[in-house]
Amino acid sequence: MKYANVDETKKKITKMPKFNMYEFFSAACVAFLLFVFAILTISGKDREYSEDENRMLAQSPVFSLSSVIDGKFMDDMEEYLSDQFVFRDSLVRTRTNIDVFLGKREINGVYIGRKHYLYEETSVYNESRVKKTTDTMNAIRARYGDIRSYVAIAPNSSEIITDYLPSNAPVQNQTEQINQVYASLEGFTCIDLCSPLKNAEHPENLYYKTDHHWTAEAVDIAYTKIAASMQLEADSFIHSNLAVTNEFQGTLASSSGIFSASDTIYVPTCPADIMYRVTYVNEGKSCTTVFDPEKLQEKSKYDVFFGGNFAQIIIETNSTSDRVLMVVKDSYANSLIPRLIPHFKTIVIVDPRYYNDNLNQIVEREQITDILWLYNANTFLNDTSISGKLS
């Protein structure tokens, strides 16, 4: 039996690996880039808000011994560096494009449909939550039995524009959900918006591609149905819709990081002989228009209607009508309310998400004759502010 030479064995054991210039250069490049990115991130000015993501960004955490001990400081610092990382928006968009290219069809609760349509995740019907809401609405209706009460819940785009939904998207049947809500209300005139929107000649034009709101075409259809239910003379006021921007990229684009399309926003004109004043109650300011053109220069261009959402707004008009309308609403109502202005002496707008005062005082002080509850299905089914604040 032959044995290996001891000296040769030692040489094999002590032999050093060869220097790999490629691996060294790659590691050096990565380290250099990380160092540069870190310097740029630390030295750059922190951003408070991301227009692409439509959210506030984490700010530099305050150092304290207690926050270091319980780990909160490091968690906050990690979130801060993630939000303030240089070129973050470009990297997020690149990651999103890669995900879509690889076949991903749901990002952050947004479904990616065909023809650049983005769909909001639909709400599941929670009987307990909805019952609290409808019980509150029924109680208000019973308290003011002489006031005409109407409710109009609009379906979302997944219920109307079904041809472009991604395959097997887990959407809910909102027509059934809305009918279930209506069945639990007492003494209300329940306005069906699903049928006329479904029967529209071009349903693909009824919702924005990049946002969860409905468009001017959908508003026209809904207004006609609401006006008929409220016995308003819709044909007596001629209006037109004017395009104010074609660069709208809404909340669904921001949530998903997909900016492959833009939408056009139209605003309705008001009859020339109708004059009105808009008062933002909590803000203590007034103006003579329901539109805020400055919002067209910002990311949230849908806020051109009223400048956004506020707790309470009062519109006083020179209409010959003696009816006073209260609209309890979400943001879907913002683009429809301008169409109602010629029909009422006063319109009081209440958004329960921001409203914290006494609703009874408004009803009595303004001598309300009509109440319209106007929501979209997703917001209504998730709402807790009606029962929490108006009960």
C-alpha positions as CSV (number, residue, x, y, z in Angstrom):
1,M,0.0,0.0,0.0
2,K,1.4,3.4,-1.0
3,Y,1.1,6.4,1.3
4,A,1.0,10.0,0.1
5,N,4.1,12.0,0.7
6,V,3.7,14.1,3.9
7,D,5.3,17.2,2.3
8,E,2.9,17.1,-0.7
9,T,0.0,16.8,1.7
10,K,1.1,19.8,3.7
11,K,1.4,21.8,0.5
12,K,-2.1,21.0,-0.5
13,I,-3.5,21.9,2.9
14,T,-1.6,25.3,3.1
15,K,-2.2,26.3,-0.5
16,M,-3.8,29.7,-0.6
17,P,-6.9,30.4,-2.9
18,K,-6.2,32.4,-6.0
19,F,-7.1,36.1,-5.9
20,N,-10.3,36.7,-8.0
21,M,-10.2,40.2,-9.4
22,Y,-13.8,40.0,-10.7
23,E,-15.3,39.1,-7.3
24,F,-13.2,41.8,-5.6
25,F,-14.3,44.4,-8.1
26,S,-18.0,43.4,-7.8
27,A,-17.9,43.6,-4.0
28,A,-16.1,47.0,-4.1
29,C,-18.7,48.4,-6.5
30,V,-21.6,47.2,-4.3
31,A,-20.0,48.6,-1.2
32,F,-19.3,51.9,-3.0
33,L,-22.8,52.2,-4.3
34,L,-24.3,51.5,-0.8
35,F,-22.0,54.1,0.7
36,V,-23.0,56.7,-1.9
37,F,-26.7,55.9,-1.5
38,A,-26.3,56.1,2.3
39,I,-24.6,59.5,2.1
40,L,-27.2,60.9,-0.3
41,T,-30.0,59.6,1.8
42,I,-28.6,61.1,5.0
43,S,-27.5,64.4,3.5
44,G,-30.6,64.9,1.4
45,K,-33.7,66.9,2.5
46,D,-36.4,64.7,4.1
47,R,-39.7,64.6,2.3
48,E,-42.9,64.9,4.3
49,Y,-45.2,63.5,1.6
50,S,-45.0,61.1,-1.3
51,E,-47.2,62.1,-4.2
52,D,-46.7,58.8,-5.9
53,E,-47.9,56.8,-2.9
54,N,-50.3,59.5,-1.7
55,R,-49.2,59.2,1.9
56,M,-47.1,60.9,4.6
57,L,-43.5,59.6,4.9
58,A,-41.8,58.7,8.1
59,Q,-39.6,61.4,9.6
60,S,-36.3,61.1,11.5
61,P,-37.1,59.6,15.0
62,V,-36.1,61.4,18.2
63,F,-33.4,59.6,20.1
64,S,-34.0,58.7,23.7
65,L,-32.6,56.0,26.0
66,S,-36.1,54.5,26.6
67,S,-36.8,54.2,22.9
68,V,-33.5,52.4,22.4
69,I,-34.1,50.0,25.2
70,D,-37.6,49.0,24.0
71,G,-36.5,48.8,20.4
72,K,-38.8,51.5,19.2
73,F,-36.0,53.8,18.0
74,M,-34.5,51.1,15.7
75,D,-37.9,50.3,14.3
76,D,-38.6,53.9,13.6
77,M,-35.2,54.4,12.1
78,E,-35.7,51.5,9.8
79,E,-39.0,52.9,8.6
80,Y,-37.5,56.4,8.3
81,L,-34.6,55.1,6.1
82,S,-37.0,53.1,4.0
83,D,-39.2,56.0,3.3
84,Q,-36.4,58.6,2.8
85,F,-34.1,56.4,0.7
86,V,-32.8,58.3,-2.2
87,F,-34.4,57.4,-5.6
88,R,-37.1,55.5,-3.7
89,D,-40.0,56.5,-6.0
90,S,-38.0,55.3,-9.1
91,L,-37.1,52.0,-7.3
92,V,-40.7,51.4,-6.2
93,R,-42.0,51.9,-9.8
94,T,-39.3,49.6,-11.2
95,R,-40.2,46.9,-8.7
96,T,-43.9,47.3,-9.5
97,N,-43.3,47.1,-13.3
98,I,-41.3,43.9,-12.7
99,D,-44.1,42.4,-10.6
100,V,-46.7,43.2,-13.3
101,F,-44.4,41.8,-16.0
102,L,-44.1,38.5,-14.1
103,G,-47.9,38.3,-13.9
104,K,-48.8,39.7,-10.6
105,R,-52.4,41.1,-10.7
106,E,-52.9,42.4,-7.2
107,I,-50.7,45.0,-5.5
108,N,-51.6,46.7,-2.1
109,G,-55.3,45.8,-2.5
110,V,-55.5,47.1,-6.0
111,Y,-56.4,44.7,-8.9
112,I,-54.6,45.3,-12.2
113,G,-57.1,44.9,-15.0
114,R,-56.9,45.1,-18.7
115,K,-56.9,48.4,-20.8
116,H,-55.0,50.1,-17.9
117,Y,-58.0,49.8,-15.5
118,L,-57.2,49.6,-11.8
119,Y,-59.8,48.2,-9.4
120,E,-60.3,48.8,-5.7
121,E,-60.6,45.8,-3.5
122,T,-64.3,45.4,-2.7
123,S,-65.6,45.3,0.9
124,V,-67.1,42.2,2.5
125,Y,-70.5,42.6,4.0
126,N,-70.2,42.8,7.8
127,E,-73.7,42.4,9.3
128,S,-72.8,43.7,12.7
129,R,-71.1,46.8,11.4
130,V,-73.8,47.5,8.8
131,K,-76.6,47.0,11.4
132,K,-75.1,49.7,13.6
133,T,-75.0,52.1,10.7
134,T,-78.5,51.4,9.5
135,D,-79.9,51.4,13.0
136,T,-78.5,55.0,13.4
137,M,-80.0,56.0,10.1
138,N,-83.4,54.5,11.1
139,A,-83.2,56.4,14.4
140,I,-82.5,59.7,12.7
141,R,-85.3,59.0,10.2
142,A,-87.8,58.2,13.1
143,R,-86.7,61.3,15.0
144,Y,-87.6,63.6,12.1
145,G,-90.6,61.9,10.5
146,D,-91.7,64.9,8.6
147,I,-88.4,65.2,6.7
148,R,-88.1,63.4,3.4
149,S,-85.3,60.8,3.6
150,Y,-83.4,59.4,0.7
151,V,-80.5,57.0,0.4
152,A,-78.3,56.4,-2.7
153,I,-75.4,53.9,-2.5
154,A,-73.3,53.8,-5.7
155,P,-71.6,50.6,-6.8
156,N,-67.9,50.7,-7.4
157,S,-66.1,50.0,-10.8
158,S,-65.8,46.3,-10.2
159,E,-69.6,46.0,-10.3
160,I,-70.0,47.9,-13.5
161,I,-66.8,47.6,-15.7
162,T,-66.5,43.8,-15.5
163,D,-65.0,43.1,-18.9
164,Y,-61.5,44.4,-17.8
165,L,-61.3,42.7,-14.4
166,P,-58.3,40.3,-14.0
167,S,-59.2,36.7,-14.0
168,N,-60.5,35.2,-10.7
169,A,-60.4,38.6,-8.9
170,P,-62.3,38.0,-5.6
171,V,-64.8,40.8,-6.1
172,Q,-68.2,41.0,-4.2
173,N,-71.6,41.2,-5.6
174,Q,-72.3,44.8,-4.7
175,T,-75.8,44.9,-6.1
176,E,-76.8,42.3,-3.6
177,Q,-74.9,44.1,-0.8
178,I,-76.7,47.4,-1.6
179,N,-80.1,45.7,-1.7
180,Q,-79.4,44.1,1.6
181,V,-78.6,47.5,3.1
182,Y,-81.8,49.0,1.6
183,A,-83.9,46.1,3.0
184,S,-82.8,47.1,6.5
185,L,-83.8,50.7,6.2
186,E,-87.3,52.0,7.2
187,G,-89.1,54.9,5.8
188,F,-86.4,55.8,3.3
189,T,-86.8,56.3,-0.5
190,C,-84.0,53.9,-1.6
191,I,-82.5,54.9,-5.0
192,D,-81.3,52.2,-7.3
193,L,-78.1,53.4,-9.0
194,C,-76.8,49.9,-10.0
195,S,-79.4,49.4,-12.8
196,P,-78.9,52.6,-14.7
197,L,-75.1,52.4,-14.4
198,K,-75.1,48.8,-15.6
199,N,-77.4,49.7,-18.5
200,A,-75.1,52.6,-19.7
201,E,-74.1,52.4,-23.3
202,H,-70.4,52.8,-22.4
203,P,-69.8,51.5,-18.9
204,E,-66.1,51.8,-19.4
205,N,-66.4,55.6,-19.2
206,L,-68.2,55.7,-15.8
207,Y,-65.1,55.3,-13.6
208,Y,-61.6,56.6,-13.7
209,K,-58.9,54.1,-14.7
210,T,-56.5,55.2,-12.0
211,D,-58.9,56.2,-9.2
212,H,-61.8,54.8,-7.2
213,H,-64.2,57.7,-7.9
214,W,-66.9,57.8,-10.6
215,T,-66.6,60.2,-13.6
216,A,-68.9,63.0,-14.9
217,E,-70.7,60.5,-17.1
218,A,-71.6,58.4,-14.1
219,V,-72.6,61.5,-12.1
220,D,-75.0,62.5,-14.9
221,I,-76.7,59.1,-14.8
222,A,-76.9,59.1,-11.0
223,Y,-78.2,62.7,-10.9
224,T,-81.0,61.9,-13.3
225,K,-82.1,59.0,-11.2
226,I,-81.7,60.9,-7.9
227,A,-83.6,63.9,-9.3
228,A,-86.5,61.7,-10.4
229,S,-86.7,60.1,-7.0
230,M,-86.6,63.4,-5.2
231,Q,-89.1,65.0,-7.6
232,L,-86.7,67.6,-8.9
233,E,-87.1,69.2,-12.3
234,A,-83.9,67.9,-13.8
235,D,-84.7,69.0,-17.4
236,S,-85.2,72.7,-16.4
237,F,-81.5,73.4,-16.0
238,I,-79.2,72.9,-18.9
239,H,-75.6,72.2,-18.1
240,S,-72.4,71.0,-19.8
241,N,-69.3,69.2,-18.5
242,L,-66.0,71.0,-19.0
243,A,-62.6,69.3,-19.0
244,V,-60.2,70.8,-16.5
245,T,-57.3,68.4,-16.6
246,N,-56.2,65.2,-18.5
247,E,-53.3,64.5,-16.2
248,F,-55.2,62.9,-13.3
249,Q,-53.6,59.9,-11.7
250,G,-55.6,58.9,-8.6
251,T,-55.5,56.9,-5.4
252,L,-55.4,53.5,-7.1
253,A,-52.4,54.5,-9.2
254,S,-50.7,55.8,-6.0
255,S,-51.5,52.6,-4.0
256,S,-50.3,50.2,-6.6
257,G,-47.4,52.2,-8.0
258,I,-48.8,51.8,-11.6
259,F,-48.8,55.1,-13.5
260,S,-49.4,53.7,-17.0
261,A,-52.5,55.8,-17.7
262,S,-54.0,59.2,-17.0
263,D,-57.6,60.3,-16.6
264,T,-59.6,63.4,-17.6
265,I,-61.6,65.3,-15.0
266,Y,-64.7,67.1,-16.0
267,V,-66.7,69.6,-13.9
268,P,-70.3,70.6,-14.5
269,T,-71.3,74.1,-15.3
270,C,-74.0,75.9,-13.3
271,P,-76.9,77.8,-14.9
272,A,-75.9,81.5,-15.4
273,D,-78.9,82.8,-13.3
274,I,-78.0,80.6,-10.3
275,M,-75.9,82.4,-7.7
276,Y,-74.6,80.8,-4.5
277,R,-72.2,81.1,-1.6
278,V,-70.2,78.3,-0.1
279,T,-69.2,78.4,3.6
280,Y,-66.7,76.0,5.1
281,V,-68.1,76.1,8.7
282,N,-65.2,74.8,10.8
283,E,-62.6,76.6,8.6
284,G,-64.4,79.9,8.8
285,K,-64.1,80.8,5.2
286,S,-66.5,81.5,2.3
287,C,-66.3,81.7,-1.5
288,T,-68.6,81.7,-4.5
289,T,-67.6,78.5,-6.1
290,V,-67.6,74.8,-5.3
291,F,-64.4,74.3,-7.3
292,D,-60.9,74.8,-6.2
293,P,-58.7,75.1,-9.3
294,E,-55.5,75.2,-7.2
295,K,-56.0,71.5,-6.6
296,L,-55.4,70.8,-10.3
297,Q,-51.7,71.6,-9.7
298,E,-51.5,69.0,-7.0
299,K,-51.5,65.2,-6.9
300,S,-55.1,64.8,-5.6
301,K,-56.8,66.5,-8.5
302,Y,-60.2,65.1,-7.6
303,D,-60.1,67.6,-4.8
304,V,-61.0,70.2,-7.4
305,F,-64.5,69.5,-6.1
306,F,-64.8,71.6,-2.9
307,G,-61.1,71.4,-2.3
308,G,-61.5,68.0,-0.7
309,N,-63.5,66.6,2.2
310,F,-64.7,68.8,5.1
311,A,-66.8,68.2,8.2
312,Q,-69.5,70.7,7.3
313,I,-70.2,72.9,4.3
314,I,-73.2,75.1,3.7
315,I,-74.3,76.3,0.2
316,E,-76.8,79.2,0.1
317,T,-78.4,79.9,-3.2
318,N,-80.8,82.3,-4.9
319,S,-83.0,79.4,-6.0
320,T,-86.7,80.0,-5.8
321,S,-87.1,76.6,-4.1
322,D,-88.1,76.5,-0.4
323,R,-86.5,73.1,0.1
324,V,-83.4,72.7,2.3
325,L,-81.3,69.7,1.7
326,M,-78.8,67.9,4.0
327,V,-76.4,65.6,2.3
328,V,-74.7,63.0,4.5
329,K,-71.9,61.7,2.4
330,D,-68.5,60.5,1.4
331,S,-66.3,61.8,-1.4
332,Y,-68.5,60.3,-4.2
333,A,-71.0,63.1,-3.4
334,N,-68.5,65.9,-4.0
335,S,-68.8,65.7,-7.8
336,L,-72.6,65.2,-7.8
337,I,-73.6,68.0,-5.3
338,P,-72.9,70.8,-7.9
339,R,-75.7,69.4,-10.0
340,L,-78.2,69.7,-7.1
341,I,-77.4,73.4,-6.4
342,P,-80.2,74.9,-8.6
343,H,-82.9,72.8,-6.9
344,F,-82.5,73.9,-3.3
345,K,-82.6,77.1,-1.3
346,T,-79.8,75.7,0.9
347,I,-77.6,72.6,0.9
348,V,-75.9,71.5,4.1
349,I,-73.1,69.0,3.6
350,V,-72.0,66.7,6.4
351,D,-69.2,64.2,6.2
352,P,-69.4,62.0,9.3
353,R,-65.7,61.0,9.0
354,Y,-64.7,64.5,10.0
355,Y,-67.9,65.8,11.7
356,N,-68.0,65.9,15.5
357,D,-70.8,68.3,16.4
358,N,-74.5,67.8,17.1
359,L,-76.5,66.8,14.0
360,N,-79.8,67.7,15.7
361,Q,-78.8,71.3,16.0
362,I,-78.1,71.6,12.2
363,V,-81.5,70.0,11.3
364,E,-83.4,72.3,13.5
365,R,-81.4,75.5,12.9
366,E,-81.3,75.1,9.1
367,Q,-84.9,73.8,9.0
368,I,-84.0,70.8,6.9
369,T,-86.7,69.5,4.6
370,D,-84.8,66.7,2.9
371,I,-81.9,64.4,3.8
372,L,-79.9,62.5,1.2
373,W,-77.5,59.8,2.3
374,L,-75.0,59.5,-0.6
375,Y,-72.1,57.0,-0.5
376,N,-70.2,54.5,-2.5
377,A,-70.6,50.9,-1.5
378,N,-67.1,50.2,-0.3
379,T,-67.0,53.3,2.0
380,F,-70.5,52.6,3.3
381,L,-69.8,49.0,4.2
382,N,-66.6,49.9,6.0
383,D,-68.1,53.0,7.7
384,T,-68.1,53.3,11.5
385,S,-68.4,57.1,11.7
386,I,-72.2,57.2,11.1
387,S,-73.0,55.0,14.1
388,G,-70.0,56.4,16.1
389,K,-70.8,60.1,15.7
390,L,-74.4,60.6,14.6
391,S,-76.1,58.1,16.9
